[in-house]
Amino acid sequence: MATQQRYQTTDSRRQVGSPRPKGRENKDTLCRNVMIYGHCRYEDQGCTFNHDQNKIPNQTDFSKKSLNVESPSFTPSNLQQPSKRTTFSTQAISAPVFTPRGPGSATPASQTESEPNLFNPGGIREFTPSNNYNLANANGAASDSGLSTYDAYSMNSVNQALPTTTPYNPYANDHATLAGTAGPAYFPGQAGYAAPPQPLQYHLYAPIGPYREDLLPYQRAAHDFFMNEKIREELQKKSEAARQVLPNFQFQLDNYHSLVPLDTSQRKNATTFGYFSWAYKATSTKTGRIVCLRRLEGYRLTNEQAIRSVKEWKQIDNGNIVTIHDAFTTRAFGDSSLIFAQDYHPLAKTLQEHHFPNMQGNRFRNQPMINEKVLWSYIVQISNALKAIHSANLAARCIDITKIILTDKNRIRLNACSILDVVQFEARRPVAELQQEDFVQFGKVVVSLATNTLPVHLGNNLNAAVEQLSRSSYSQELKELVAWLLAPIQAGNQKQVDDLIRGISHHMVESFDASLHHADSLTSELYRELENGRIVRLLLKLGTINERHEYDNDPAWSENGERYPLKLFRDYVFHRVDENGNPVIDMGHMLTALNKLDAGVNEYIRLTSRDGDTDFIVSYKDLKQQAASAFADLTKRTRQGRGAF
């Protein structure tokens, strides 16, 4: 009997100390035993309350529990304003002693002393949402300094939760520096969101080992059969950049879709064109090609002839000029914008981004001098571009290190040349005068690169920069070229691009010779991949024959006749084992056997079945004929396979 009373007394204490709400809400209610004693001895004996102090219940669920229709009637004891501050000022020392006025008030002591022993519905204060309402402190849990306050009824918090106007830029090295001005969302001070790209697995390839010098002249290493590692990785990176898109972005601009911003800086600059400009990567719906869209913000077209001037630029086809395809106006961005469609070169950088990467503000630190051969290569390529532009009776008008892009090693292209002809169409000037300004801009580019000075600093300090160039270690020929380009225009003695080319003719010959050597190296890399295409076609044929379940009403078609030696040949090439039964992975053996099969050499090999009961002595020539015959049987009843191999 005493035992029965003891259990009844324990149940009574549990009901008083920790009232049970509805069973469906127990998982979000913090156990009072944890709040008072620091732990709950009934946690492992069926207590359904929450015992994790770090788990913060949902704000919506808490409001539902406070405003539940099944709760006791609300009986306010007094009107008490919730405290807004959690710290005490220095004036609180002289304050009078606090005397509680009613049962609803409580001394601001520790949380364990403020907890009532009995459940009193009248002691519950009315729920008043505010920005300073901290749910963690209400539950007795420790306050997390990294968690910002959230108000479900405030529009400011809703605006913070919405996505910012800064989309993820896959071409920037650090997206956080670009999106830092957008403001925090729920968690301030967090790092920029790094969108998980889907790489093309180029980083998973095994690196090439050191070159072996003990190989005989006719011996080859495994990597000799494939493309150079650096070239392959560079091409795959460009392919990955060209195929990147923004997720869930359905914006379409005229005949272009899948727009991706290419600007690596959010600072608006209208110095070059007179309008804020932005660059995007997009895909054409007509041709399926990827293009670059240059947008001029806030431009209003007043003369249709301005757009038609782009037709003259479409006819220019030069290796050092970015080709223009189209120009049109649109209001898809919420304003009147001018769009230029041109060729897209993935992972291209401007000369400023390439040669001045350590820029902090407007200063550079420990910037090395550019090699003179690189400068002469740039000069030759810009001269080639000016030759094509001036021969078409046009002017570049936009020769600047921020508009000259580097698409490959020491390969540059003039970009955005036709924009000023459209924007400044009303204020037309003589073409001869504009061509003379091209030479001056050309000279400023050379001075900027040779002295590591930004063009914005050359406005009033051009003479000082030229003086610095004269004291440098560059050749006298380069200094004389800069002086000729920057010389003032004289009446009757205009500069001609032909004179420029004659003056640097021997450098053009050197650049042409370097381009020929580069073409030879690329051709050699292409030869390596030539044989790989033949091997792939052979593997495709064998893959359609081996292990085919049924063909021509014969379930064992691939196991009978001339197809069975092909199955054994597959095991001979790919499934070899040593004397201990361990697999033998020898790429040289695989490539040699496949090449001999493709050539059909008269060399005999021994093919053994897996159980060892069957042996074949057959030549590669016979195997090639058997593979061709079996594949011909498969293509009899299909038209797609004929002529594909």
N, C-alpha and C positions, 0 to 999 in steps of 0.2 A: 504493500500500500504506500509505503514511504517512497518507493521507487517511482510509483505512478505520480505522486505529488511532485517529486523532483523534476520529472520530465515536463509536467504541466507548468511548473514555475519557469523553467528554461524557455518554453515556448512563449510564455507571457512576456519575458524580457525581450525576446527577439521581436515580438510585435510592437513593443513600445519603442525600442531603440532603432529599429530599421523597418519602417512600414513598407509593405509590399504594394507597389502599383500594379497595373495590369501586367499580365504575364508577357504580353508581346512587347512591353517597353522595358523589361528588366535588363536586356542586354545593353541598353544605353544609359542606365542609371548607375551611378557610382555607389558602391556599397558603403554604408555608414560605418561599418566596422573598420574599413580601411581608412576612412577619414578620421576616426577617433583613436583607434589603437595602432594604425599603421599596417594592419594585416587582418585577414578574416580566417578564423579557424574552421569555418564551414565552407571554404572555397572548394575543397575536394570532396565535400559531402552533399552536394546538390544545390548550393547557393547559386541562384541564377542571375545575381547582380554583377555589374561590371567591376572587376578588381584591378584594372589597369589604369593608373592615374594619368598616364600620358595620352590615353585615348580620349579625344575630345568629341563629344556627340555632335550631331548635326544641328545647326541653328534652327532649321525648320522643325525638327523633331522636338527640340526643347520648347519652342513656342507652342507646339501642339499639346505638350504635357502641361504647360502653365495655363493654357486656355481650354482645358478639356471640359466638355459638358458634364462628364460623370464625376468631376471633382466636387467637394463640398461647396456650399454657397459661400460667396466672398463676403466677409464681415470686416471692414477696415476698422482698426482701432484708433488710428490717428493718421494725419496727413504728413508724411515724411518725404522729403526730397532726397533722391539718391545722391550719394556722394560722387562728386566729379573728380576729385583729386585724391591720389593715393599717397602723397607725400605731405609733410608738415613744413610750414614756413617758420622763420625765426621768431615771428610774433606770437607763436603758439605757446611760448614759455610763460608769458604773463596772462594767459587766458584763464578764466575762472574754472573751477572744478565742474565737470560735466555731471548733471543730475538727470537721469532718465525720467521722462514725463509719462510714459505709458508702457504697456506690455509689448507694443510693437517696436520699441527702441531697444537698442543693445549697445553696450560699450564696445568701442573698436578694439577689442582684445584679439587674441589669437583665434584661429578658426575653430579649434577644439573647444574653447570656452563658450563660443557663441552658439553652439549647436544645442537645441532644446532636447530635453529628455522625452517629452511627449509630443505626439503629432498634433499641432494646433493649426487648423486651417485659417484662423483669424490672424495668425502671425505671418502669413505669407504676404509679401508686398506685391502690389500691382505691377505687372510686367510693363516696363516703359523702355522701348528700344531707343538706343542712343549710339553714337559713334564710339564712345568710350566703354561700351559694355564688353567686358572680358569674360568669356564663358569659362576659361580655364580657372580663373580665380573663384568663380561661383561654385565650382565643383571641388574646390579645395586643392586642385593640382597646382604644381609649380608653373609660374608664368614663363612662357617661352619668348625670349627677347627677339627671336627671328621671325615671330608670327605677328603680322599686322592686324589691326582691328578691322572687322568686317561688319557692315551694316546692310542688312538685306533690304531696308526701306530707303536707302540713300541712292540717288542716281549717280553720285560720284563713284561709288563702288561699282556700279554697273558699267560705267564708262571705263573704269580701270580693267574690268574683266573682258571688255571687248578687244578684239585684235587691233593692234596699232597699225598705223598707216605705213609702217616699215616692213615690207616683205622680206623674207629670208633671201639673202643674196648668195648664191652658191659660188660666185666668183671672187668674193672678198675673203681675205685671209682670216679676218676676225669679224664676224657679224655683230658682236657685242659693241664694238666701237662705232658702228653705223647706227645701231638701234638704241644707243644709250640715251639719246635725247627724247625718246618716245615716252619715257616715264615708266614706273613699275606697275605691275598688275597686283596680284594678291601678295606676292613676296617681294618686297623691295630689295634692291642690291643684289639680285640674283644674276648669274652669268647669262650671256646671250644664248638663246636656244640654238643648238647645233642640229639642224635637220639631218636625220640619218640618211646619207646618200646610199645609193646602191652601186657600189664600185664594180668595175668590170674585171675584178680579180687579177689585175696586173701585178698587185703586190704579193700574190700568192705563188708566183713563179719562183722556181729555185734559182738562186743567183749563180752566175757563171764563175767557175773556179779559176785558179791561176792557169795561165797558158803553159802547156807542157812543151818543152823544147826537145824532149827525147823521142818525139814521134818521127817516124820515117816519112819521106816525101809523099808516099801514097796513102798514108794513114790520116784519118780525120777524127776530130773530137766530136762529141754529140752536138755541141752548140754550133758547129760549122754547118749543120743542115738547116738552121733556122735563122730568122732575122736577128739583127743586132739587138741586144737587150735594151739599150738606151732608145733606139729608134722605135722599137715596138712599144715601150712604155710611154714614150711621148705621143705616139699616134693614138694609143688607147685612151690616154688622158684627154686628148682633143676630141675623140669620139664620145667620151663620156660627157664632156662639157657641152658638146653640141646637142646631146639628147636630153639634157636636164630640163625639167619643167616644174612649175609650181603646182602642188597638189590642190585639187578642187578649185582650180582657177579657170572659169569658163569664159573669160573676156575675149571677145573677137573684134578685131579692128579691120574693117573693110574685108580684104581677101587674105588676112593673116590671122593666125590663132597661136595659142601657146606662147604668150608673151612672157618673157623673163627679163627683169631689169639687169643691165650690165654695169651701171655706174657704181663705182666703189666708194663714192663720197656723196653725202647728202647736201653738201654746201652748194647753193645755187650760184651760178656764175654766168653773167650775161656779157662778159668782156669781149668774147670772140665774135659772136653773132648778133649781139644786141638783144637777144631773147634767152630766157632760161631754156637750156637744152637737156634732153635725157636720151639715153640709148637703151634699146630693148633688143632681145633676140626673139625672133618669131619664125613661124613656118608658113609658107605660102600654100594656100588651098588650091592654086592653079597648077603649080609645078611640083609641089611637095618639097622644095628646097628650103633650107634654113637661110634667112636673111637677117640683116641688122637694120633696125628702124631707128632713125634719128628724129626726135620730136622737138619742135620749137614751140614752147608754151606761149600762148597769148598772141599768136600771129594772125592778123586779119588780111586776107587776100583782097587787094583792090584792083588788080589788073591780071586778067587771065594769061596775058603774054608772059608774065613772070614764070608761071609754071611750065610753059612751053619751052623756055630756055634750057630746060633740063635735057631736051632731046639731043642737043649738041654734045652734051657730056656722055650720053649713052653710046655714042659712036666711038669714043676713045677706049681702046683696048691696050693697056700697057701693064707690064708686070709690076710696076712700082706705083700704081694708082688703084685705089679701091673703086671698083666698077659701080656705077649708079644704074639702078633699074627703073625706079619710078619715084614720083613725087605727087602728093595729093594733100588736101586739107580734110580735117575731120573735127567733129564735136563729141567724139566718144569719151574724151577725158573731162567733159564738163566745161570746156572752153573751146575757143577756136585755135586749133593747133595745125602746124605744118609738119608733114611726115615725109622723110626721105628714106627710100628703100635701097639698100646697097648690099654688097657681098659681106658675108659674115665669116670672120676668121677666128676660130675658137682659141681661147687662151692668149689672145693678142694683148700686148701691153704698149702703152705709149712710151716714147723715149724718156719722158720725165719719170714715169713709174719704173722704168728699167735702170736708168743711170742715176736717179736720185731717190733711192729707197729709204735712206736714213733721214728723211726730212722731218724736222720738228719745228712747227711754226713755219718760219721762212729761212731757217738756217740749216746748214748741213754739217755733219761732223765726220771728220776723217774720210772724206770722199776721195778715192784715188783718181788719178788722171786717166782719161780714156786713151787707149792705145791709138797711135797715129794711123795704123793700118785700118782700124775700125772706122776712124773719122773719114779717111779717104774712101772707104767703102760706102759710107753714108753719102758723101759728096757725089760719088759717081752715080748712085741710084737716084738721088734727087735731081741731078742733071738729066738723067734719062727721062724722068717724069716730066720735067720742064720742057724737054725737047718735044715730047708728044703733045703737051698742052699748048705750047706756043705755036706749034705747027698747025694746030686746029684753030688758030686765031682766038684763043681763049687765054685766061689768066688764072693761076692757081688761087691767089688771094688769101690763102690759108696755110702758110708754111710756118708751123709752130711745133715745138716739141710736145705739146699737149694734143696735137692732131696728127702727128706722124706715128703710126703704129708699127710695132716690131712683131712680125708674124712667124719668123723662124730665126735661126742663128744669123745675125747681121743682115737679115732680110727686112727691109722697111717698105712701107707704102704710104703715099699721101692720102689722107682721109678728109672728107667733108669739103672737097674743093668747090662743088657746085652750089653750096648753100648761099654764099654771099651774092651770087649772081641773081638769085631769086629774091632774097630779102631786100637787097639794095637795088632792085630793078628800076625804081623810079628815079633814083639819083645815079643814073648811069654816067660812067666816065670813059674816056677813050681807052681802048684795049692796050694801046702802046704804053700809056702811062701806068696802067695796072701791071703790065709785064715788067716794067722797070722796078716797081715796088716788090715784085717777086724776088728779084736779085737781092734787094736790101733785106728782106725777111730771111732769105737763104743765108746771108752773111751773119745775121743775128743768131740763127740756129747753130752755126758752126762756132761762134764765139761763146754761146751759152754752154755748149757741150765741152769745149776746150778749157773753159775757165770754171766750170761747175757753178754757173750762175743762172738763176731762173730768169726767164724773159721779162718778168715784171720788174726786175731790178736793173734791167738794161735801159730803161727809158731815159733816165737822166745820168746814168753812169756808163754809157756805152764807151766813151773815150777812155775811162779808167779800165774797163774790161779789155779793150784793145791794147792798152798799155801793158796790162798784166799778161796778155797773150804774147806780146813782143818779148817779154822777159822769160817766157817759158822755154822748155826744151824741145818744143816742136820745130820742125824744119822751116827753113826760110821760105820754101815754096808754099807751104800752108799759110804762112803769115801774109805773103803777097796776094794769095787768092782771097783772103778775107778782106784785105785792103781794097782789092778791085771790086768785090761785091758790095762793100759799104760805101764806095765812092759816090758822091752826090751826082745826081743826074745833070748832064750838060746838054744844052741844046745842040742838035746836029751831031752829037756823039753818043748815041744810045748804045747800051749794052745788048749784045746778041747771045743767044744760047749757043750758037755755033762757035763763037769765039771762046766761050767757056769750055766747050768740049775739046776744042783744039788745044787749049792750055793744059788740060788734064788727060791728054790722050794716053800717055804711058800708064797712068793709074787705071784708066779704063781697060787697057789691055791686061793688066794684072788682075783686075776684078773679073774680067771675062775668063781668064785662065783658071781662077779659083772656082768659078761657077762650073767650068767643064770638069774639074776634078770632083766637085761635089756631085755632079750628074753621074760620073763614073762610079762613085761609091754607092749611090742609090741603085744604079743598074746592077751592081754586084749583089746588093741585098735582094733585089728582085729575082736574080738567078737562083738564089738559095730557096726561095719560095716556089720556084717553078716546078721542081721535082716533087715538092710536097703536094701540089695539086693532083699530080698523077697518082700518088699514093692514096690520097683521099678518095679518088674515084674507084680505085681498086678495093679499098676497104668497104665502100658502099655496095659494091657488087657482091663481095663475100658476105656482107651483113644481110643481104636479101636472100641469100641461098642457105646459109647455115641455120640450123635449128628451125626451119620452117615447118609448122605443124602439119599442114595438109595442102596438097596441090594436085589438081587433076584427079580427084577422088582417091588419092593415095596418101594415107596418114603418115607413112614412113618415106615420103618422097626424098627428103634431104638425107636419109640414111642409106639409100640404095644407089646402085649404079655409080655413075661418075661423080655424084655429089658426095659420096662417103670419103674419098681421099681429100676433098676440100675441107671436110670437118677435121680430119686428122692433121691437115696442114695448119689449121687454126691452132690446134693444141701444140704443134711443133713450134709455132712462132710465139704464141702468147702464154702458153701454159706449161712451160718447161719447169722441171724440178731437178734438184741435185740428188746425190746418193742418199741423203737423209730425208728426202721428201720436202725440203724447203723450196719455195718458189725462187726461180732465177729471173731477175729483172735485168735484162741486157738490151738497152736501146739500140746498140750497134747491131746485134743479131736481128732484131725486129726490122730495122731499116734495110739491112742487107738482104734479108729473105724477101721482103716485099718488093724491093727494087729488082731482084733477080726474077721474081714472078712476073712483074710488069714487063720486063724485057724479054722473058721467055728464053732464058739461057739454057743450053744443053748440059746442065749439071744435075747429077742424080743425088737424091737425098733419101733417107730412110724414114718412113712414117710408121709409127707404132700406135696401136689402139691403147686405151687406158687400162684394159685388163691384160694386155700383153699377148693376146691370142692372135692378133692380126698384124702383119708387117707388109709394107709396100715399099718397093724400090722404084721410084718414079722421078722423072726429071721436071724441072721448072717449066719446060716447054709443054709437056703433057698437061701439067696442072693449069697452065694458062688456057690451053684449048678446052679443058673440062670446065673451067670457070666461064669462058665465053659461051660454051654450048648450054650450060645450065641457065645462065642469065638470058640467053636468047629464048629458052623455053618459057621463062617467066614473062617476057615482053611480047609473047605472041598474042595474048588476049588483052593487051592494054596499048593505048596509043601514047600515053604520057611518057612511057619509058623509052620509046623508040627515038633514037637520036640524042638522048640526054647524056649518054656516056660515050 
